[in-house]
Amino acid sequence: MNTSYYQRHIFFCLNQRDNGQACCADQSAAAGFEHCKMRVKTEGLAGPGQVRVNKAGCLDRCAGAPVAVVYPEAVWYTFVDNHDIDEIIDSHLQKGQIVERLRLPDDVGH
């Protein structure tokens, strides 16, 4: 049987750019990461066989900042506030249901 150590990973870009370009750090990405990490732990979703919440450097989708990506499905999200993070947790991380309204369009990049 080939199973992953974690069922899902969610990576939050926390990159800070010094050249004035758009970046996730300037769009409250760290607050989203911290909220997600706390909720996943509180809900009992953290740990082997479940969900891992990770920090990431630049994911090169700056124009959609802030961004997060869920693997293994490779679904890219943008978010505005903790309500959006909660919806990603409740729908995607718990139930495997993609939150279409928060998906980052494929053509949004650097």
Secondary structure, 3 states (H helix, E strand, C coil): CCCCCCCEEEEEECCCCCCCCCCHHHHCHHHHHHHHHHHHHHCCCECCCCEEEEEECCCCCHHHCCEEEEECCCEEEECCCHHHHHHHHHHHHHHCCCCHHHECCCCCCC
